[in-house]
Amino acid sequence: MNEIVTRLLESRRLVVPPGDREAVDAHWARMRALRATVDESLLADSEIALTYDPACAPDE
Amino acid sequence: MSDLAARSVDELSGLIEAGQVSPVEVTRAVLDNIGRHNDTLRAYIEVYRDDAMAAARDAEAEIASGRYRGRLHGVPMGVKDNLYFADRVTTMGSKIHAGFVSGTNATVVDRLSDAGAVFLGKLNMHEYALGGTTDNPFHGTCRNPWDLSMSPGGSSGGSGAALASNMAVAALGTDTSGSIRMPAALCGTVGLKPTYGRVSRFGCFPEAWTLDHVGPMTRTVKDAAIVLDAISGYDARDPSSLDRPPTRTAGRLPTTLDGVVIGIDEGFFLADVDDEVERCVREALDALRGRGATVRSVSVPGLDSCEWALATIDICEASTVHDANLRDRPEDFGDGVRLLLECGQLPSAVEYLQAQQIRGHLGSTMQRVFGAVDVLVGPTTPTRTPRIGQTTATVNGREVDASRSLWRLVGPASLLGLPCLSVPCGTAGGLPVGLQVIGPTLGEQQVLDVGHVLELDQPMGSLRATAYLEGLPVAD
């Protein structure tokens, strides 16, 4: 089983039956691939300025 | 009068009100079909045969005494088995809830009851609505009446199959990630996912609470409007309910679309779509142009990001709903659903919130798009109908992952809570194809208008699923 998936499931204290592990791995890989296609500009919160912009920093 | 079970709500209501047809005759005709086909199709989990006949007799007496309640009075309907009926078992299509009895009705059940509908029973579904097939390990595999080897879609597959085989005149489904629209498309019926909050979810077992909707499934668009008008409106018992009065759409459906602007983002909605499905959609667009609509190409930036955002939110919320049972009795879930719930434990809080950020941004983008067009359209599903038991479907002969493909195009309206109708627009390989019509928030009238006008052109011709069923032996 993928190392990250194993660690995540352990941290959630969830026991996955051996028969499910390959499919959970495949799902994880599919979700990673999908995540890689996400338009990152959509992740910037539109309500709260989360990103530090040095151009906007006050003069010291 | 012949073929009563095949009539629409709109047709039957006129006949019932005029006293030309009795609710008892209609209910008996529909129950006869259930007797003929349900062993094969597995559309119903439970049939309320005696209670349905009693309710039909009550409706008959009430109407005869001059107390006609409206267009659903005496009309036999099926309800998906994740909507609660007081003092009756509601299974959610599961083993875990096989004995669950609610003390109250779902609000939608109360509203249909007030409207005088006759309840036929509870319709089969994918276990806990967590899947797109209605291959139910506990209540039987629901089959597509157009071809028994094919999937009816899901999770409201029982509703779609019952309508296509005249085992209900109208039905209710639920839709979190396409569960009304996909079976409507695959079964050649109509399905409407209303705006999020337009129809109460009180008494509907949750799948993913920021995405769940209850809506009508019918054989015609006008019938969907009639059912929506009966079940919509504010409900204080549902915290997400919108403070709006019930809709009044059925009496306002037009016959032309003069002045209506229909947008299509071909880069998203026609990418990786089967050629025959695309042909049906383009023919539907031609028909809509012929009825006065303007069709315009649009681009909606960010739609490709919907799939990840929707999948993340859906599985995280579903895993939260089922967390205790997943830990305490995982063996009591079907294999596919248990797997999905295990996967829902993997995303981080950051990923869930990023998915919600995408939702917020896309919602704003979509609002701008609806400043320029009245509705957006595309195919409901991009593939040929998947075969029962197969995890793949085909696009131009190429095998693709069935569930991912089926969910891709229904995703944006799910994620953004927008009203969305699936209406039949032709056939591919002899099986139905659905056109999806998406409207702005609270734009149910616009999507129903477009669907209704398309229906006037009869894109399905005289084809009916029951032509296939007529050759089947009678079960009892």
Chai-1 contact restraints between the chains, C-beta under 6 A:
chainA,res_idxA,chainB,res_idxB,connection_type,confidence,min_distance_angstrom,max_distance_angstrom,comment,restraint_id
A,L8,B,L346,contact,1.0,0.0,6.0,A-B,restraint_1
A,R12,B,Q345,contact,1.0,0.0,6.0,A-B,restraint_2
A,L14,B,Q345,contact,1.0,0.0,6.0,A-B,restraint_3
A,V16,B,E342,contact,1.0,0.0,6.0,A-B,restraint_4
A,D20,B,L339,contact,1.0,0.0,6.0,A-B,restraint_5
A,A23,B,L339,contact,1.0,0.0,6.0,A-B,restraint_6
A,V24,B,E342,contact,1.0,0.0,6.0,A-B,restraint_7
A,V24,B,C343,contact,1.0,0.0,6.0,A-B,restraint_8
A,H27,B,C343,contact,1.0,0.0,6.0,A-B,restraint_9
A,L34,B,E307,contact,1.0,0.0,6.0,A-B,restraint_10
A,L34,B,W308,contact,1.0,0.0,6.0,A-B,restraint_11
A,R35,B,W308,contact,1.0,0.0,6.0,A-B,restraint_12
A,T37,B,D304,contact,1.0,0.0,6.0,A-B,restraint_13
A,V38,B,S305,contact,1.0,0.0,6.0,A-B,restraint_14
A,V38,B,W308,contact,1.0,0.0,6.0,A-B,restraint_15
A,D39,B,G302,contact,1.0,0.0,6.0,A-B,restraint_16
A,D39,B,S305,contact,1.0,0.0,6.0,A-B,restraint_17
A,L42,B,G302,contact,1.0,0.0,6.0,A-B,restraint_18
A,L42,B,S305,contact,1.0,0.0,6.0,A-B,restraint_19
A,L42,B,I358,contact,1.0,0.0,6.0,A-B,restraint_20
A,L42,B,H361,contact,1.0,0.0,6.0,A-B,restraint_21
A,L43,B,Q354,contact,1.0,0.0,6.0,A-B,restraint_22
A,L43,B,Q357,contact,1.0,0.0,6.0,A-B,restraint_23
A,D45,B,Q357,contact,1.0,0.0,6.0,A-B,restraint_24
